[in-house]
């Protein structure tokens, strides 16, 4: 999330809300030891200003920069939902 917010700020995208629904898959061996095999992040982002497509694309860039995603031995996927806040005029 921190990399994503940083990249959005650099791109002039104003993130007003951010929440995430993460789902992890695990496997457990016959000896009871387990490990994660994948994680899917489903961030819900509301932007106040900036292009929606660019806001979605920045999730991929953030993943490449993320310390955690680069430290685990399983895939981390993103399925973002981007909403543009209606003009409050």
N, C-alpha and C positions, 0 to 999 in steps of 0.2 A: 504494500500500500504506500509506503513512504516514497519509494522510487516513482511510483505512478503519480503521486501528488506533485513531486518535484518536476517530473517531465511535463505534466499538464501546466504547471505554473510557467515553465520556460516557454511553452507553446502558446501562452496567452489564454489558456482554457481555465475558466473559473469553476472549480469543483465546489458545489454547495452541500452535497450530501454524498456519503460513501458508506455502504454496508456490504457485508460479504457473507455468503452461505457456502461454507467449505464442506467438502465431502471427501473422506479418505477411504481407500480400500486397503484391507489387510489380508494377509494369509497367515495361518497358524500351522506350524509343523506338527508332526506326530509327537514330538517331545514337549509341545506346549509353547515353544518360542514363537514369537510373531514378528512380523515386519510389515511396514506399509509398502504397497506395490504401486499406488498412484494416488494423486490428490487432484481434485477438480475444485477450482475457485469460481464462484458465481457472484462477482461483484455487481452491485446495483449502484449506479452512479448517476447523480443529478448534476448537470452543469448549468450554469447561469449564462455563460458566454463561451463561444468557441464552436468549432465544427464538430458535430457528433461523430463523423467518420474518423477524424483524427483522434478524438478521445478514445474511441474503441481500439484503434491501431496502437496506441501507446501502451496498452496492456502487454502486448508482445514485446515491446522494447523494455518495459519494466521487468518482465520475466528474465530477459537476458542479463539485466543488471543486478537482479536480486541476489543478495548474499545467501539467503535461505535456499532458494530454488537452485542455486549453483552448488549447494553443499549436500544435497540429498541425492540418493542413487535411484530415484524413481521419477517418472514424469509428473510435472505439475502443469495442469491445463487450465486455461481461462475461458469462461463463457460469460463475457460481460453483457450487461444490459445498461444502455446509456439513455438517459432521459434528459431532454432539454426543458428547463423550467420555463413555463409560459411567461410572457412579458407581463409584468405587474402593472404597467402603464398607468 
